């Protein structure tokens, strides 16, 4: 049975994702974000990558039985108030994670990771149908960027006006809410669009002239999950997450010879 609630215990958030050996994205980014936002982060590792500021040099999915054992170990003993999924690598792992999440009784944020910021594939093409039909219907919030929208739905977003059509296409696969990340659009603002098919929320932030944005998607999804775990509704959780990730992008720093990470600890340093 999950541990009983305690007034001194922070909310518990679980990330189910791959490892980024460079520390800017994946499990590492998720846990840093959770710490910064005051929740207790836990992890189920789905894959190991050899990764740095220049790209992904190798990726090795874990066996489904290892993913299942990690999940059951954490959830059955410790319990969870929100779950975030990231890199799932293969159709078998997508199916396994969907099975595990069924009936978990906590909000689920699905970051449908398909390719890295450097263009490296992080999900097998054969897993696309499982992602659409098994995982997205379990999502409280799905958080695709524009490349992932095109990959999932065939909708290509070139202007802000296309974001609504993209969200409708994502919602057709069953998530309760779609957060379409418009950071790749041109313009002085980074514009995201959140909807459940009825409510609509446009989220805008100044665009920072900073190329060091590795881990942005993982960070945003983990921030949404963290705020859901503390009791925020979806629109409020997404607004707060947007504020956090905007500050993290502003503080992104050079690391290695390529694209550096966002600054997950910017709030901790005042």
Buried (B, 14 or more C-beta within 10 A) or exposed (E): EBEEEEEEEBBBBBBBBBBBBBBBBBBBBBBBBBBBBEBBBBBBBBBBBBBBBEBBEEBEBBEBEBBBEBBEEBBEEBBBBBBBBBBBBBBBBBBBBBBBBEEBEBBBBBBBBBBBBBEBEBBBEEBBEBBBBBBBBBBBBBBBBBBBBBBBBEBEBEEBEBBBBBBBBBBEBBBBBBBBBBBEBEEEBBBBBBBBEEEEBBBBBEBBEBEBBBBBBBBBBBBBBBBBBBEBEBBBBBBBBBBBBBBBBBBBEEBEEBBBBBBBEBBEEE
